[in-house]
Amino acid sequence: MIQNFSDFVDVMMNAGFSMGGGQTDGIYCAIPHSWQENPDGPIQWHTECPETDPWEWRMRVLDERDDIAYAKMFFKKSGYITKEWYPYFLAARRDGAAFEDAYEAGKVSHNAKRIYDAVSAAGMLAVPDIKRAACFGGDDKAAFDKALVELQMGLFLTMCGRKHNPTNGNWSATVFCTTEHFWGGDVFAQAAKTTKEEASEKIRAQIKHLNPDADDKKIKKFIFG
């Protein structure tokens, strides 16, 4: 039973990937559901306690580790993938394509390219800085949010931390970088050795191991985005 952040990391490393937010979405979630059934248990959301608040864990894995990615990668919702499993998702979703190749092939929108180019040029950028650099105004929020999720789902950008945002009270702004910047070359070299078919079958087998009742249609969407 997960009692704290360390327990969560252990479960994550064994599972390889997980939905975030405490919901399985018909696939799998490493975050314990006991908080729903036992509101007085050790796991408590939105308390800001780094040991027992799963909302804090999403940033702790980015701040303290280099082997777990967190972003909106599944069903346009948040999730985790470990370094061991990330090459398989890269092979399944990008199939060896660089960003420019995907854009030229019409697989990436123009708004997404504006964001990607801004982040790629800077190395890493917080959301307000991305909007300024990519020339998104206040009326473009929906288009910006859609394109940012598109890039995360495509495994082109990923969250890499947070930055204090003085224009928004005590709230922090999420920082993004390219997945190449986040992982380095080893993960991409491993992905290049794996075919799309091999990668998808390996992920599918792990999903069935974690959740034998997972629906095939949901599994396909989970793998390919």
PLY file of the C-alpha trace (Angstrom):
ply
format ascii 1.0
element vertex 225
property float x
property float y
property float z
element edge 224
property int vertex1
property int vertex2
end_header
0.00 0.00 0.00
1.35 3.40 -0.98
1.89 5.56 2.09
4.16 8.29 0.71
6.16 9.64 -2.23
8.89 7.00 -1.96
6.32 4.22 -2.17
4.77 5.90 -5.22
8.13 6.04 -7.00
8.76 2.36 -6.30
5.39 1.41 -7.77
5.94 3.73 -10.75
9.31 2.23 -11.57
7.81 -1.26 -11.54
4.76 -0.29 -13.60
6.62 1.84 -16.16
3.75 4.19 -16.92
0.58 5.46 -15.31
-2.33 7.82 -15.66
-2.11 10.83 -13.36
-4.85 12.44 -11.32
-5.77 9.35 -9.32
-7.99 7.86 -12.06
-7.29 4.75 -14.14
-9.27 5.82 -17.24
-9.71 2.13 -17.90
-5.96 1.52 -18.12
-3.90 1.90 -14.93
-3.00 4.42 -12.26
-0.10 4.01 -9.85
-1.49 6.65 -7.53
-3.53 4.94 -4.79
-7.29 5.16 -4.82
-7.51 4.70 -1.05
-7.84 8.47 -0.66
-11.30 8.19 -2.24
-12.37 5.28 -0.04
-10.61 6.41 3.12
-10.50 10.22 3.35
-8.72 9.95 6.70
-5.88 7.82 5.30
-2.30 8.97 4.74
-2.82 10.01 1.10
-4.45 13.44 0.97
-4.74 15.55 -2.18
-4.05 19.30 -2.26
-2.61 19.58 1.24
0.77 20.72 -0.19
2.49 18.05 1.90
5.29 16.73 -0.34
5.22 13.26 1.21
1.51 12.46 1.05
-0.07 14.82 -1.51
-0.06 13.23 -5.01
-0.50 16.69 -6.55
2.98 17.53 -5.26
4.47 14.27 -6.53
4.09 15.28 -10.17
6.62 18.07 -9.65
8.81 16.14 -7.22
9.57 13.55 -9.88
10.69 16.37 -12.19
12.67 18.24 -9.54
14.33 15.28 -7.84
14.65 12.55 -10.47
15.82 12.13 -14.03
14.03 8.89 -14.87
10.32 9.80 -14.84
8.51 12.11 -17.25
5.21 13.79 -16.42
2.99 15.52 -18.98
-0.38 15.31 -20.73
0.46 12.15 -22.63
-2.63 9.93 -22.37
-6.17 10.76 -23.53
-5.05 14.43 -23.44
-4.68 14.03 -19.68
-1.71 13.89 -17.35
0.39 10.79 -16.89
3.82 9.40 -16.09
6.31 7.38 -18.14
9.62 6.08 -16.81
12.89 6.29 -18.70
12.82 2.53 -19.28
9.46 2.70 -21.07
9.71 6.07 -22.81
11.56 4.66 -25.87
8.65 2.34 -26.57
6.16 5.20 -26.55
8.49 7.23 -28.77
8.70 4.36 -31.24
4.93 3.86 -31.19
3.94 7.52 -31.54
6.78 9.19 -33.43
8.09 6.17 -35.33
11.51 7.79 -35.64
10.22 11.11 -36.99
11.87 14.36 -35.93
9.59 17.32 -35.29
10.28 18.97 -38.64
9.53 15.72 -40.47
6.21 15.39 -38.65
5.34 19.00 -39.45
6.21 18.66 -43.12
4.07 15.52 -43.26
1.09 17.49 -41.94
0.98 15.64 -38.63
1.57 18.76 -36.53
-0.45 21.98 -36.60
0.98 25.41 -37.33
0.13 26.64 -33.83
2.04 23.69 -32.39
5.04 24.58 -34.54
5.02 28.14 -33.23
5.18 26.83 -29.67
7.73 24.13 -30.42
10.07 26.58 -32.20
9.93 29.00 -29.26
10.70 26.32 -26.68
13.36 24.64 -28.81
15.19 27.94 -29.37
15.21 28.79 -25.65
15.98 25.33 -24.28
13.15 25.56 -21.76
10.37 28.09 -21.17
7.58 28.69 -18.69
4.07 28.92 -20.10
3.76 32.76 -19.93
7.14 33.08 -21.68
6.09 30.59 -24.36
2.99 32.67 -25.09
5.08 35.81 -25.48
7.79 34.19 -27.56
5.29 32.46 -29.85
3.10 35.58 -30.09
-0.09 34.17 -28.56
-2.36 36.91 -27.21
-5.04 36.87 -24.57
-7.72 35.88 -27.09
-5.68 32.85 -28.20
-5.94 30.85 -24.98
-7.98 27.98 -26.44
-5.72 27.67 -29.48
-2.60 27.83 -27.31
-3.84 25.21 -24.84
-4.88 22.86 -27.65
-1.52 23.14 -29.40
0.42 22.65 -26.16
-1.49 19.45 -25.43
-0.94 18.33 -29.03
2.83 18.64 -28.56
2.75 16.70 -25.29
0.61 13.94 -26.79
3.02 13.72 -29.71
5.96 13.42 -27.28
7.61 16.52 -28.75
7.41 18.65 -25.59
7.29 17.64 -21.94
7.05 19.35 -18.58
10.41 19.85 -16.91
9.61 21.84 -13.77
7.95 25.01 -12.59
8.86 28.65 -12.16
7.44 31.27 -9.81
5.07 33.53 -11.71
5.02 36.98 -10.04
2.14 38.11 -12.28
-0.18 35.45 -10.86
0.00 35.68 -7.08
1.64 32.67 -5.46
0.98 30.33 -8.38
3.87 28.79 -10.27
4.04 28.48 -14.04
4.83 25.12 -15.65
8.09 24.96 -17.56
8.39 22.98 -20.80
11.29 21.67 -22.85
11.66 19.37 -25.84
11.71 15.67 -25.08
15.20 15.55 -26.60
16.34 18.16 -24.08
14.66 16.31 -21.21
16.03 12.83 -21.93
19.19 13.27 -23.98
20.27 10.94 -26.75
20.16 7.54 -25.05
16.37 7.30 -24.93
16.06 8.26 -28.58
18.80 5.83 -29.61
16.90 3.07 -27.84
13.67 4.10 -29.56
15.39 3.92 -32.96
16.18 0.25 -32.36
12.51 -0.63 -31.85
9.83 -0.84 -34.52
6.42 0.72 -34.03
4.85 -2.74 -33.98
7.31 -4.15 -31.45
6.90 -1.12 -29.20
3.11 -1.15 -29.26
2.96 -4.88 -28.50
5.34 -4.50 -25.55
3.26 -1.66 -24.10
0.06 -3.59 -24.70
1.44 -6.63 -22.84
2.42 -4.47 -19.88
-1.02 -2.86 -19.77
-2.62 -6.30 -19.70
-0.25 -7.27 -16.90
-1.24 -4.20 -14.90
-4.94 -4.38 -15.79
-6.17 -7.63 -17.38
-9.61 -6.07 -17.90
-8.35 -3.16 -20.02
-10.40 -2.66 -23.18
-8.57 -3.15 -26.50
-9.88 0.11 -28.00
-8.74 2.08 -24.97
-5.38 0.32 -25.02
-4.85 1.37 -28.64
-5.72 4.98 -27.88
-3.52 4.94 -24.79
-0.54 3.71 -26.81
-0.85 5.83 -29.93
-2.40 8.97 -28.50
0 1
1 2
2 3
3 4
4 5
5 6
6 7
7 8
8 9
9 10
10 11
11 12
12 13
13 14
14 15
15 16
16 17
17 18
18 19
19 20
20 21
21 22
22 23
23 24
24 25
25 26
26 27
27 28
28 29
29 30
30 31
31 32
32 33
33 34
34 35
35 36
36 37
37 38
38 39
39 40
40 41
41 42
42 43
43 44
44 45
45 46
46 47
47 48
48 49
49 50
50 51
51 52
52 53
53 54
54 55
55 56
56 57
57 58
58 59
59 60
60 61
61 62
62 63
63 64
64 65
65 66
66 67
67 68
68 69
69 70
70 71
71 72
72 73
73 74
74 75
75 76
76 77
77 78
78 79
79 80
80 81
81 82
82 83
83 84
84 85
85 86
86 87
87 88
88 89
89 90
90 91
91 92
92 93
93 94
94 95
95 96
96 97
97 98
98 99
99 100
100 101
101 102
102 103
103 104
104 105
105 106
106 107
107 108
108 109
109 110
110 111
111 112
112 113
113 114
114 115
115 116
116 117
117 118
118 119
119 120
120 121
121 122
122 123
123 124
124 125
125 126
126 127
127 128
128 129
129 130
130 131
131 132
132 133
133 134
134 135
135 136
136 137
137 138
138 139
139 140
140 141
141 142
142 143
143 144
144 145
145 146
146 147
147 148
148 149
149 150
150 151
151 152
152 153
153 154
154 155
155 156
156 157
157 158
158 159
159 160
160 161
161 162
162 163
163 164
164 165
165 166
166 167
167 168
168 169
169 170
170 171
171 172
172 173
173 174
174 175
175 176
176 177
177 178
178 179
179 180
180 181
181 182
182 183
183 184
184 185
185 186
186 187
187 188
188 189
189 190
190 191
191 192
192 193
193 194
194 195
195 196
196 197
197 198
198 199
199 200
200 201
201 202
202 203
203 204
204 205
205 206
206 207
207 208
208 209
209 210
210 211
211 212
212 213
213 214
214 215
215 216
216 217
217 218
218 219
219 220
220 221
221 222
222 223
223 224
